[in-house]
């Protein structure tokens, strides 16, 4: 078995995650990074997209989860990981980083991020 690493970096979404009521209404800009480790040796041999984890389908999975309102980023990251495992059985490990850009914390902050791995 060999492991392939697939990375989708800085996927950008407007979403409605946050503890404060205004965040649930106005929303914010988020960046999401996903790293998937899987045995995709068949795809490396076949050159057939049907034998790999399709990047578009990963993006769609993340987009679907980002559309579900949550209070905390830890919950968002966990939902993304769970959805990836459900949709892509060859997955062996997933790392997700969710960043909220310019969070409303009373000062100038570029982003806050939560990383989760399973």
N, C-alpha and C positions, 0 to 999 in steps of 0.2 A: 504494500500500500504506500502510495505517495500522497503528500498533502499539497493541495493547491490553495493559495491565498487569494481571495477576491476582495478588493477594497473599493468602496464607493465613498468618495470624499467630498465634504462640503456641499451636500445636498441642501438646498435652501427652501424653507417653507415659511409661509405666514400661518401662524396657528394660535390657539387660544388656551395655552397652558399657564397656570399660575394660581397662587393662593389669594390674590387680591381680586375683588369683583371686577375692577376695570380691566384687568388682564383677560378675563373670561369674555369680555365684550369687545374690547379694542384689539386684542391680540398683540403679537410681537413677532419679530423675525427670529427664526431658529436655523441653526446649521446642524446637520446630522452626518456623522461618519459611521460607516459599517464595515467591519472586517469579518469575513467568513472563511473558515478553514474547512476544507472538504476533500474527500478522495475523488478527484476528477480525472484520474489517469485515463479513463476511457475517452473522455473528450479530447485529451491531449493527443491521443492516437487517431481518433476518428475525424477530427476537425468538423464535428457536427454540433450545432447549438443545442440540439435535443439531448445531448449527453452531458451538458454542463448546467450550471446554475445561471440562468439567463439574467443578465444585469438589469434589463428592463423590468423583469418581474420582481427583482429585489427592490428597485426604486418604487414600483407600484405598491409593494408591501409596506414600505416605510411611509409612503404618502398616505395610505389608508390609516395607518396607526397615528400619524401626526394629525389627522382630521378629527380624532376622538379627543375631546377636551379632558384634561387632567389637571390636578392641582400641583403635582410635583414631577420634576423631570425623572426621578428614579422610576416612577410608574410608567412613564412614556417609554423609557429605555427597556424596561422589562417586557412591556407589551410587544415592542419591536422584535426583541430576541425570541419571545415565544412564537410570534407569527412566522419568523424566518424558519425556526425549527419545524413548525407544522407544514409549511409550504415546500421546504427543500430538504427532503429526507437524507441526502448525502452529507448534510452539515455535521461537522464534528465539534466545532467551537465557533462562537460568535462574540464579537466585541462591538459595542455600540457606544458612541459618545454623542450626547445631545447638548447643544449649547444654545442658551438664550442670549441674544444680542441686546446690549443696552438695557439690562434689567432695571426696573424701577426700585432701586434700593437706596435712594436718597443721595447719590453721588455719581460721579462719572466713572462708570465701569464698562469696559468693552464687552465682557460676556461672563456668564457663569456656565459651568459645564458639569455634567454628570457622566461618568463612564461606568459601564457595567459589562461584565464578561460572564459567559456561561458555556 
